[in-house]
Amino acid sequence: MSAEKSVLFVCIENSNRSQMAEAFAHIHGGPAVIAASAGSRPSGRVNPRAIEFMREVGYDLTKHSSKSLDEYNGRKVTVAVTMGCGDECPPILAERREEWQIPDPKEMPPEQYREVRDLIEQKVKDLLKTL
């Protein structure tokens, strides 16, 4: 992987799944990948449950913020990943696009939320191997 590899994780609110995916890309990709996340209708905050469940794996999600997809309009990325929310990212110039069908854990009980978090981590690891 070279430093020019970049991944943008997109979900509507940019408060939960895409934030966790960005975090795992930072954890497992290190400086070899530029990771970011954004939403078409950002909530303006990171979900407190996402913060709580990422803390369990040693990542401080309080340093993240909910960002608008508009910030990435026309920006080139290696891969754009939508998280299964049906959102599209047409203004993003991606060499490759992936749609991950990941359920929204927002209202899930803690154990199911952890399963979704762990699924996101595995999918990010698999993605990083392809860069």
HULINKA-V399365 format. One record per backbone hydrogen bond with DSSP energy under -0.5 kcal/mol. NH is the residue of the N-H (numbers start at 1). CO is the residue of the C=O. Records with the same first field share a line. If there is no record, write none. Layout:
# HULINKA-V399365
NH: CO + CO
This chain:
# HULINKA-V399365
5: 2 + 32
7: 34
8: 79
9: 36
10: 8 + 81
11: 38
20: 16
21: 17
22: 18
23: 19
24: 20
25: 21
26: 22
27: 23
28: 24
29: 25
30: 26
32: 29
33: 30
34: 5
35: 33
36: 7
38: 9
39: 67
41: 12
42: 39
43: 13
47: 15
51: 47
52: 48
53: 49
54: 50
55: 51
56: 52
57: 54
58: 55
59: 54
61: 59
63: 60
64: 61
67: 65
69: 39
71: 68
72: 69
73: 70
74: 91
75: 72
77: 93
78: 6
79: 6
80: 96
81: 8
82: 80 + 98
83: 10
92: 89
93: 75
94: 92
95: 77
96: 78
98: 80
100: 82 + 98
101: 99
102: 83 + 100
103: 101
105: 103
108: 105
113: 109
114: 110
115: 111
116: 112
117: 113
118: 114
119: 115
120: 116
121: 117
122: 118
123: 119
124: 120
125: 121
126: 122
127: 123
128: 124
129: 125
130: 126 + 127
131: 128
